[in-house]
């Protein structure tokens, strides 16, 4: 799916103020960063989530981190691994 297909005129009409649009963009950025972090962890571990593996290192929940962006402060969930060797590049 292309971004243009999601951002239709009807969808964008729901934002009646600058603050409403800014809040939406902040939420979109937060979720995007969290998904990118999960992808980084997949690459670090060498397998996708829910895949069978013989590796001793595996996912180990999430930690919290506060980030500051142009849309304000946001708390994101950062995935962890059991060996504590995952060091994300994004944040």
C-alpha positions in Angstrom: 0.0 0.0 0.0 1.3 3.4 -0.9 1.2 6.3 1.6 -0.9 8.3 -0.9 -3.6 5.7 -0.7 -3.9 6.2 3.0 -3.8 10.0 3.0 -7.0 10.7 1.1 -8.7 14.1 1.2 -11.5 12.5 3.3 -9.0 11.3 5.9 -7.2 14.6 6.0 -10.4 16.6 6.4 -10.8 15.3 10.0 -8.0 17.5 11.2 -9.7 20.7 12.1 -6.8 22.4 13.8 -3.0 22.6 13.7 -2.9 20.9 17.1 -5.0 18.0 15.9 -2.7 17.4 13.0 0.4 17.7 15.1 -1.0 15.2 17.7 -1.7 12.7 14.9 1.8 13.2 13.4 3.4 12.7 16.8 1.5 9.4 17.3 2.4 8.3 13.8 6.1 9.1 14.4 6.0 7.2 17.8 4.5 4.1 16.2 6.9 4.3 13.3 9.9 4.5 15.6 8.6 1.5 17.7 8.2 -0.6 14.6 11.6 0.3 13.3 13.1 -0.7 16.6 11.4 -4.1 16.4 12.9 -4.5 12.9 16.3 -3.6 14.2 15.9 -6.3 16.9 14.9 -8.8 14.3 18.1 -8.0 12.4 20.2 -8.1 15.6 18.8 -11.5 16.6 18.8 -12.9 13.0 15.2 -14.1 13.0 11.7 -12.7 12.9 9.3 -12.5 15.8 7.5 -15.8 16.5 10.0 -17.8 14.3 11.6 -21.0 15.6 15.3 -20.6 16.3 18.1 -22.4 18.0 19.8 -19.1 19.1 20.3 -18.7 22.9 19.6 -15.0 22.7 15.9 -14.0 22.3 13.4 -11.2 22.9 12.9 -10.2 26.5 10.0 -7.7 26.7 10.2 -4.0 26.4 11.8 -1.0 28.2 10.5 2.5 28.2 12.4 5.5 26.8 11.4 9.2 26.6 12.3 10.9 23.3 12.0 14.5 22.2 10.9 15.3 18.7 9.5 18.3 16.8 6.0 17.0 17.9 6.9 17.1 21.6 8.0 14.5 24.1 6.9 10.9 23.7 7.4 7.7 25.7 8.3 4.8 23.4 8.6 1.0 24.0 12.1 -0.2 23.2 12.4 -4.0 22.7 15.1 -5.9 24.7 17.0 -9.1 24.3 18.0 -11.6 27.0 21.8 -11.0 26.5 21.3 -7.2 26.8 23.5 -6.9 23.6 20.9 -5.0 21.6 21.8 -1.4 21.2 19.4 0.4 18.8 20.7 2.8 16.3 17.5 4.8 15.8 17.3 6.2 19.4 
